[in-house]
Amino acid sequence: MDLKVLATPHVEHYTLGLYNSLSHLNVEISLVTLQRKYAVAAHQYVAPRVPVPRNRTFAQHALLMLLAQFHEVVHVNSSSEGLATRSYDKLLVTQHGCPDPSAVEESVQWLYEKEKKNLLRLYEIGVPIITISYFSAKEIREKLGAKVSGVIYHGLLDIFRSEKHRKFKHQHAILWVSRFTHFKEPFVLLKAIRELREKNNFILIMRGEGPLKDSIRKYIRTYGLEKSIIFQERVPFERLPLVYRKATVYVHTCSREPFGLSVLEAMGSGLPVVVPNSGGAAEVAADAGLKFRARDAEDLADKLLAVMRDPELYERLSMKSIERAKAFSWEKAAERYLQLYKKVGG
């Protein structure tokens, strides 16, 4: 008989990869979503929106609490969702990073404070908490005093995998994919671009949204970087592989990244990656990525210049990216989660 699991989505990459892989392991998934349905093999319940101040997820939480009693395991992707289920004896939480209010913009600190409080409450109850990197596990332990039950890496969808390494080109397109927030450290990259703009033939593609977008545009105008930097609008999920294919180098700047799915997708696509020497991005890239000193724009500029000028280094890093990406799969993640489901649901 299939194991019946009630679950919630996370980002599309995770939702498609994990739950479709679990469906191949005799796991019957029921997915409670807030806005839409996903292309996953699951029973899907879209919660109606209820206009509650500061909490658009009220209906989803109510539906989770209602449906939890009909499932053997409940797997959620935030501690706030977990606390809402009230089914702590069959609950498993994946915490996608450490909820540290001091690391985010003031406008969302209340949300992180709430998640932090709920995580600690579930930890006290004894609910198993999984995180997505050893870096995140360390942060949760050191900053919150909670010990996670395990680390399970994200996988990589096949649409982002390439079998052939990249050939060196003399014209480069550097790709940065992230949120325009201070936490993601975009100005480290912009300062590096100021150092680089006269030294190599390249453009920087910045893809993302967030509260710093106007400040970033102003910075670009102030320092005359308009010809070196372009913004890319959001594209449908199925077209994301094309974004990586059109780039020649991938750069990540967040020194406290919980994992770095975009880093992994860039590696799977065969892109040489340049990442900080700390955080989940460094953990994901391991020795396949070229690392710069965290928050050091000058060192980042030097590393980018090295990749863009040295054909041998470029192609070696591309081959190492493809090889490193093979270590990550949603099938492996699903098998790890299934083992936990059996313990929780037993």
C-alpha positions in Angstrom: 0.0 0.0 0.0 1.2 3.5 -0.8 2.4 5.7 2.1 0.0 8.7 2.3 1.9 12.0 2.7 0.3 15.4 3.0 2.8 18.0 1.8 3.3 21.7 0.9 5.2 23.1 -2.1 8.4 25.2 -2.1 10.0 26.7 -5.1 9.0 25.0 -8.4 12.3 23.2 -8.9 12.0 21.5 -5.5 8.2 20.8 -5.8 8.5 19.2 -9.2 11.7 17.3 -8.5 11.0 15.9 -5.0 7.3 15.1 -5.2 7.5 13.5 -8.7 10.5 11.4 -7.6 8.6 10.3 -4.5 5.6 9.3 -6.6 7.9 6.7 -8.2 8.6 5.2 -4.7 5.0 4.2 -3.8 4.4 7.5 -2.0 0.9 9.0 -2.4 1.3 12.7 -2.2 -1.5 15.2 -1.4 -0.3 18.7 -2.0 -1.8 21.8 -0.3 -1.0 24.9 -2.3 -1.8 28.5 -1.9 -2.2 29.8 -5.4 -2.0 27.2 -8.2 -1.5 23.6 -9.2 1.9 22.2 -10.1 2.9 19.6 -12.8 3.3 16.9 -10.2 1.8 13.4 -9.7 -0.2 14.3 -6.6 -3.7 15.1 -5.3 -3.7 18.9 -5.2 -5.8 21.2 -3.1 -5.6 24.9 -3.8 -6.6 26.8 -0.7 -8.9 29.8 -1.2 -7.5 33.2 -0.3 -8.8 34.8 2.9 -8.1 38.5 3.5 -6.5 38.3 6.9 -4.0 41.1 7.7 -0.4 40.1 7.3 -1.3 36.4 6.8 -2.4 35.4 3.3 -1.8 31.8 4.2 -4.6 31.4 6.7 -6.7 29.2 4.4 -3.8 27.0 3.5 -3.0 26.4 7.2 -6.6 25.6 8.0 -6.7 23.1 5.1 -3.5 21.6 6.3 -4.9 21.1 9.8 -8.1 19.5 8.4 -6.4 17.1 6.0 -3.5 16.1 8.3 -5.8 13.7 10.2 -6.3 11.6 7.0 -2.6 11.1 6.2 0.2 9.0 7.8 2.9 11.7 7.4 2.8 15.5 7.0 5.8 17.1 5.3 5.9 20.9 5.2 8.5 23.4 4.1 8.4 26.0 6.9 8.0 25.8 10.6 5.0 28.1 10.4 3.2 25.6 8.3 4.2 22.8 10.6 2.9 24.5 13.7 -0.4 25.1 11.9 -1.0 21.4 11.2 -1.2 20.5 15.0 -0.3 17.0 14.0 3.2 17.0 15.6 3.4 13.2 16.0 3.5 12.6 12.3 5.2 15.9 11.2 8.4 16.4 9.3 9.7 19.9 8.5 12.2 21.0 5.9 13.7 24.3 6.9 15.2 26.0 3.9 17.8 28.0 5.7 18.1 29.7 9.1 15.3 32.2 9.9 17.6 35.1 11.1 15.6 38.4 11.3 18.8 40.4 11.5 19.9 39.3 8.0 16.9 40.6 6.1 15.1 43.9 5.3 13.2 45.5 8.1 9.9 45.1 6.2 10.1 41.3 6.5 11.8 40.9 9.8 8.5 40.2 11.5 8.0 37.2 9.2 11.5 35.8 10.0 10.9 36.4 13.7 7.7 34.4 13.5 9.4 31.5 11.6 12.3 31.5 14.1 9.8 31.3 17.0 7.9 28.5 15.4 11.0 26.5 14.5 12.1 26.6 18.1 8.7 25.6 19.3 8.7 22.5 17.0 12.2 21.7 18.1 11.1 21.7 21.7 8.2 19.4 20.9 10.6 17.0 19.2 9.5 17.4 15.6 12.2 16.2 13.1 13.7 19.2 11.3 15.6 18.7 8.1 17.7 21.4 6.4 19.3 21.6 3.0 23.0 22.1 3.7 25.5 21.6 6.4 26.0 25.4 6.4 22.3 25.9 7.2 22.5 23.2 9.9 25.4 25.0 11.5 23.7 28.4 11.4 20.5 26.9 13.0 22.6 25.4 15.7 24.8 28.4 16.4 22.2 31.2 16.0 19.1 29.4 17.4 20.5 26.7 19.6 18.5 24.0 17.7 20.0 20.8 16.3 18.5 19.5 13.0 17.7 15.9 12.5 19.5 15.7 9.1 20.7 17.4 6.0 19.2 16.5 2.6 20.5 18.2 -0.5 18.3 19.4 -3.3 18.5 17.6 -6.6 18.8 18.8 -10.1 16.1 18.5 -12.7 17.2 16.8 -15.9 16.2 19.9 -18.0 19.2 21.7 -16.5 21.7 18.9 -17.3 24.3 19.0 -20.1 26.6 16.3 -21.2 29.0 18.6 -23.1 31.3 21.1 -21.5 31.4 24.7 -22.7 34.0 25.9 -25.2 35.9 29.1 -24.4 34.6 32.3 -26.1 36.2 35.7 -26.3 32.9 37.5 -25.6 31.3 36.7 -22.3 27.9 36.9 -20.8 28.1 36.8 -17.0 24.9 35.6 -15.4 23.7 36.5 -11.9 20.3 35.1 -10.7 19.0 36.1 -7.3 16.8 38.4 -5.3 17.6 42.1 -5.2 18.1 42.2 -1.4 21.0 43.1 0.8 21.1 39.5 1.9 22.1 38.4 -1.6 24.9 41.0 -1.7 24.4 42.3 -5.3 26.6 45.4 -4.7 29.6 43.2 -4.3 29.1 42.2 -7.9 28.4 45.7 -9.1 31.6 47.0 -7.5 33.5 44.1 -9.3 32.0 45.1 -12.6 33.3 48.6 -12.1 36.8 47.1 -11.9 36.2 44.9 -14.9 34.4 47.0 -17.5 37.6 48.2 -19.3 39.5 44.9 -19.0 37.4 42.4 -20.9 34.6 42.1 -23.5 31.5 41.1 -21.5 28.0 41.9 -20.4 26.4 41.2 -17.1 22.9 39.8 -17.1 21.1 40.4 -13.8 17.9 38.3 -13.4 15.7 38.9 -10.4 13.3 41.1 -8.5 13.3 42.7 -5.1 13.3 45.9 -3.0 16.8 47.0 -4.1 16.0 47.1 -7.8 15.7 50.9 -8.0 18.9 51.3 -5.9 20.7 49.0 -8.2 19.5 50.9 -11.3 20.7 54.2 -9.7 24.1 52.7 -8.9 24.4 51.6 -12.6 23.6 55.1 -13.8 25.8 56.8 -11.3 28.9 54.8 -12.4 28.1 54.7 -16.1 27.6 50.9 -16.2 24.6 51.0 -18.6 26.5 49.4 -21.5 27.9 46.6 -19.3 24.7 45.5 -17.5 21.3 44.4 -18.7 18.3 43.3 -16.6 16.4 40.2 -17.6 12.7 39.9 -16.9 11.2 36.8 -15.3 10.7 33.9 -17.8 8.4 30.9 -17.6 9.9 28.1 -15.6 10.2 25.8 -18.7 12.4 28.4 -20.4 14.9 28.7 -17.6 17.4 26.3 -19.2 17.7 28.8 -22.1 18.8 31.5 -19.6 21.8 29.4 -18.6 22.6 28.3 -22.1 22.9 31.9 -23.3 25.4 32.7 -20.5 29.1 31.9 -20.5 29.9 32.4 -16.8 27.8 32.2 -13.6 28.5 34.3 -10.5 26.9 34.1 -7.1 27.5 36.7 -4.4 25.5 35.6 -1.3 28.0 34.6 1.4 25.2 33.1 3.6 23.2 31.3 0.9 21.4 28.3 2.4 21.9 26.2 -0.6 22.1 27.8 -4.1 19.8 26.1 -6.5 20.8 28.5 -9.3 24.4 27.6 -8.7 23.6 23.9 -9.1 21.6 24.6 -12.2 24.4 26.6 -13.7 26.8 23.8 -13.0 24.5 21.3 -14.5 24.4 23.4 -17.6 28.1 23.3 -17.9 28.8 26.9 -16.8 32.0 27.7 -14.9 30.8 29.1 -11.6 32.4 31.8 -9.3 31.1 31.7 -5.7 32.0 33.1 -2.3 34.2 31.0 -0.1 31.4 30.7 2.5 27.8 29.6 2.7 25.8 26.9 1.0 26.9 28.0 -2.5 30.5 27.2 -1.6 29.3 23.8 -0.2 27.3 23.0 -3.4 30.1 24.0 -5.8 32.9 22.4 -3.6 36.2 22.3 -5.5 34.4 22.6 -8.9 33.8 26.3 -8.4 36.2 29.2 -8.4 35.9 30.9 -5.0 36.5 34.5 -4.1 36.8 36.0 -0.6 33.3 36.7 0.7 32.2 40.3 0.2 35.5 41.2 -1.5 34.6 42.9 -4.8 38.3 43.2 -5.9 38.9 39.5 -5.4 35.7 38.7 -7.2 36.8 40.9 -10.1 40.1 39.0 -10.3 38.4 35.7 -10.3 36.0 36.7 -13.0 38.8 38.1 -15.1 40.8 34.8 -14.8 37.8 32.8 -16.0 37.2 35.1 -18.9 40.8 35.3 -20.1 42.1 31.7 -19.6 40.7 29.2 -22.1 42.2 26.2 -20.2 40.9 27.3 -16.9 37.5 28.1 -18.4 37.0 24.7 -20.0 38.4 22.8 -17.0 35.9 24.6 -14.7 33.1 23.8 -17.1 34.0 20.1 -17.0 34.2 20.1 -13.2 30.8 21.8 -13.0 29.1 19.0 -15.0 30.8 16.3 -13.0 30.0 17.9 -9.6 26.3 18.4 -10.6 26.0 14.6 -11.1 26.3 14.2 -7.3 22.9 15.9 -6.9 19.6 14.2 -7.8 16.0 14.3 -6.8 15.9 10.5 -6.8 18.6 10.5 -4.0 16.7 13.2 -2.1 13.4 11.2 -2.4 15.0 8.0 -1.1 16.3 9.9 2.0 12.9 11.5 2.6 11.1 8.1 2.2 13.4 6.7 5.0 12.3 9.6 7.2 8.7 9.2 6.3 8.7 5.6 7.4 10.2 6.5 10.8 7.7 9.4 11.3 4.7 7.5 10.1 5.6 4.3 11.9 
